[in-house]
Amino acid sequence: MLSISVQLIDPSLCARCVICEMRIVSFNVFPPAYEVVNTWAAECGHDLVLVVTTPGPTSRRNTSYQRVISSVPPGTDILVTTRLRKVALPLIRALEPDLIVSFTFPYRIPPEVIALSRFGAVNLHPTALPAYRGPNPLRGIYEGFPLLGATLHWTAAEYDTGNVLSQHTGPMPEVVTPESILENWLPLIRNAFAEGTARAVAGETGTPQDDEQSSYGAKFTDEEHWLTPLETRMSFQSKCAALNFFGPAAMISLHGRDYTIASIDQLDDITADPPGTITRQTSEAFVLQVLDGRVLVQCHSIQP
């Protein structure tokens, strides 16, 4: 499990919020996303009156919502549901929220729910929108997109298409691992969130997105989980980091054996071996030749 620090990088952003002590309803299924919202609310003096989470649709079940539940302190109400109109709507109406926020929630928030909020609803999407709209922001890392990003936008009828209230970007780290990605990503997320929510309650309409520049972050296919030595060290490492962000999921098949990859380290030495050559191997690691050099592959498990 990746460890995170949730302290705001720039706490002065909270001071831009023109309304203090707002009542907040937050929609989250990923614990670090809930922590970002909870920390922002605490540092800005807002009351997080309800956390809505869900196991998700039957086609895309998740278990991370259970860790959201365990993260919420006593005194904060939690709603676990897949029925936003039938179940969430009456409860949120009774709470009279000032702002609804979502970050890592797999359903669209219905307009009937948004209408219950004094200032409306905003969503945090962890890409530089309109790049990589959709359910998988890790696709940008997988495909070698040069930027990490975070965008807070008004909730719209279509996923990730609303007017942008704040966007923060930064370069992809030179060494691409889940840990280095998260270390560089979280400050962008926290600051985009704090800055954008302040603009939302100030009544700003935001900036329309350029749909012609949009791309889609589709879920990884089964085939995309299998890496190949016929690519560069950077591409190999980036794909592994994206696939393994939530735990080992990158795979490779070499010389009749299937491997689950835990991590990739680029090696500086250059050899003339053909891609796919294994030069050293132990029970938990091997050195693999790829297109432009060698990588050290740490194996989570090795199947005969």
N, C-alpha and C positions, 0 to 999 in steps of 0.2 A: 504494500500500500504506500503510495506517495504521500509524504508529509508536506503540509503547507503551513504558511503563516498568513493570517488574514488581516493583519494590521494595514490600514490604508496607507499607501505610499505618500499621498498628499492629503492630510486631514483637512487642510484649508478649503478643499473642494466642498466640504460639508457646509461651510459658512455661506456658500452661494445660495443655499436653499432658502427661499423666502418664507417658507412655512415651517414652523417647528412643531414637534409633537404630533406628527401625522399618524394616522392609523393605516397600517400597511398589511395587505394580504399578499403572500408570496407563493408562487407556484414553482416547485423544484423536485427533481428526482435524483440529482447528483449531489452528494454531501458537500463538496467544496463550493458548489454554486449556492447552496443554502447558507453556508458560512459567510460568503461574500455579502449576501443580502442582510444577514443577521448582524454582522459586524458594522456594516454601513448604518443600519437602523439604530444600533446602540450608540455609535459615535456621533450621530446626528440628532439624537434625542427623540427618535420616532418609536412608536409602539407597534411591534410586529404581532398583530392580533390573531393571525391564522396562517398556518403553513399547509398548503395543499400539495399532496404528492399522490403518486399512482404507480401500480405495477405495469401500466401501459397496456396497449392493445394486445390481443391474443397473439398476433403475428410478430410482435416485438416486445415480449415480456422482459422486464428488468428486475433485478433484486436490490439495486442500489437504493431504492426508496426505503427499504428497511433500515439502512444506515442513516438516512435522513431522519427517520422517526427517532432513532436512538440519539441523534445529535441535538434534537430540540429539547430545551430545558423545561422542567416542570413549570406550569403557569402559562405556557404558550399552547394554544389549541392546535391540533393536527387533524386534518381531514384526509383520509385515504379513499379515493374514489376514481372511477372511470366515467362517471355520469355528472358532467358539469352542470347541465341544465336542471336535471331532476334533483340532484343531491346538493351540489355546491351552491347553486343560485339562492335558495331560501336562506341558507346559513350566512352567506356573504351579505345578503340584503340586511339581515338583522345586525350585522357588525358595522354597517355604514362606513366603509373604508374611504380614506382620502386618495389612496393610490394603490393600484394593483401592479405587481411586478412579476415577471416570469423569467426564468433562467434555467434551461435544461428541463423543459416540460414538453411531453410529446404530443399534446393536443392543442388545437387552436382554442383560445379563450372566446366563448360565444359573445356576441355583441350585447346580449341581455345581461351578462355578467359585467362586462366593461362599463355598461351604463350605470351600474350601481356605485361606481367610484367617482368621487368628487373631481379628480383630475384625469381620470381615464386609466389606461393600461400601457405599460412599456415592457419591452422585451430586450434582454441582453443576448446577443448572438456573438460567439467568440471567433469571428472572422472580420476582415475588412470588407464589409458589405459594399457593393452587391456581390463580391466574390464569395463563392461557396455557400450560397443559401442552402437550407435544407438540413437533414438530420445528422450529417457527418462532417463537422468542421475539421476533423483530422485528415480528411482527404487532401486538403491543401498541403499538409506536411508530406503525405504519401507521394504527391505529385511534384514535390520540389518547389512549391510556391515560395517566393523569397521573403514573405512577410508573415509575422504573427499579427493578429489584430483582434479588436473587440469593438463592438458597435452597440450602442443603446438606441433603440428606435421605437417609435409609436407602434403599437400592435395594429396590424391591418388584416384584411380578409384573407390574404394569402401569406403563407409563412415567410417571414424575414424580408418583407417588402415595404414596410412602413417608413415614413420620413425619419431621417437620421437626426438624433439629438446630440450625440457625441460619438466620436470614433478616435481610438488611439491605436497606433501601429508601431511595430519595431521589427528589426531584422531577425531572421531566423538565426539561432545560435550556430557558431562554427562547428561545434560538436553536438550533433542532434541525438539527444536521448530523451526519454520521458521526463527525467528529472530536470534537464536543462531547459526543455520546452516549458514546463510548468513554472520554473523560476522566472523565466522571461515573460510568460503569458499573464501571470496573475497581476502584476502591477498595471498592465494595460487594461485588464478586465475591471479591476477595482476603480481605477481613475475614470474610465469611460462610464462606469455605472454611477459614480458619485456626481460627475459633471453633468451627465445626461438627465438624471432625475431632478437635479436642481433646475435645469432648463425646462423640464416638463411641467413642474409645478409653477414656474414663472410664466407659463402660458405660451412658450415658443412652439411654433408649428413644425420646426425642423426642416431639413433639406431633403427634397425628393431624391430617390436613388435613380441611377441611370440603368434602366433595364437592359439596354444594349450591351452593357459591360458585365452583366451578371453571369455567374457560373453556378453549378449545382453540386453540392456535396452529397453524393449518393452513398448509401451503405456499402461497405466492402463486400464484394462477392466472395464465394468460397475459393475461386481461382486466384483472386488477388491476395489471399493469405499465403500463397506459395511463392517464395522468392526464387530468383535464379542468379547464378554467377555471371550471367551475360549482361551486366550493368556495372556502373561505376561504384566506387567505395561510398561516395556521398549518397547516391541513390539507394544503395543497399541499406545503409544505415538509416536514412530517412524513412524508408518504407518499414523497416523493423520498428523504429520508434513510434510511428503512427499506429501500427498494428498492435504494439505491446503497451499502449498508453494505459490501459486498464488491466494489464496482466498479459502473460505470454500467449500470443496468438499467431506469431509469425512462424512459418514452416518452410522447410526446404527438403528436397529429395536429391540425394547424391549417391551414386554408385550402388543403387539398389536398397538404400536405407533412407528412412524418413526421420527428420529431426524437427523438434520443437525448439525454436530459438528464444533464449532468454534475453540476450543483448548482443550488440555488435560494436567492436572497437576497430577503428581504422589503423592500419600499420603503415609506417613510412617506407619500409624497404620495398624495392621494386624488383620483381623477378620476371623471367621470360616464360614461366610456366603457362600452359593454356588455362583459360577460365574453367573452374570446376576442380582444379587440382587441390588436393588436401596434402599439405606438407608436414604438418604435425598434428597429432591427435591424442587426447586423453579421454577418459570416460565422461568428462563434463565440458570439453571444449575442443575446437580444432582451428587450425589456420587454413583459410580458404583463399585461393586465387580468384579474383574477379577481373573485370576488364582492364582496370588501370592500376592494379596493385593487389595487396592482400589485406584481409580482415581477420580479426580474431572473433570467432563465433562461440559464445557461451551457450551451452545447450541446457535447456530446462529438463528435457528428457530425450532419450534416444530409443527409438523403436527398432527391433530387429527386422 
